[in-house]
Amino acid sequence: MAKVCQVTGRKRMVGNNVSHSKRRTKRIFALNLKTK
């Protein structure tokens, strides 16, 4: 997937997966292109 949307110029967001024991690992939120 591209790093920047060609239409809106939006970038992906970075956050954490948080397990039940609250261990945090990096994850990437992809763009939601349907809503805009």
Secondary structure, 3 states (H helix, E strand, C coil): CCCECCCCCCECEEEEEECCCCCEEEEEECCCCCCC
